[in-house]
Amino acid sequence: MIFFDTGAWYALESPDDRNHRGAAASKFLVKIRESESVDVVWIGEHAFWEAAKLMEERLDKRGSFTDCTSFVAMRSLNVGSAFTFDDNFQQAGFKMLPGE
């Protein structure tokens, strides 16, 4: 299993299209919903507070609360790799795909 960061999904979706910003997100969500190979994971209250705790522990690192929720979800699912262009995943101990 590989975790896909939002930025990676976005990069896959026609970035040169002049209407990309206005239409890509809704089209993308339809693709996700209809996909048989994508699992959407809802983090829930426990994971939310775990992410908040992690964010407090990572004050010396650049990153967002969303990144922390991703890290918590990945650890709970035992996922070690992420398709991302965000080096915060590597800082948190995950393998970045594609690698350099």
Buried (B, 14 or more C-beta within 10 A) or exposed (E): EEBBBBEBBBEEBEEEEEEBEEEBBEEBEEEEEEEEEEEEBEBEEEBBEBBBEBBEEBEEEEBEEEBBBBBBBBBBEEBEBBBBBBEBBBBBEBEBBEEE
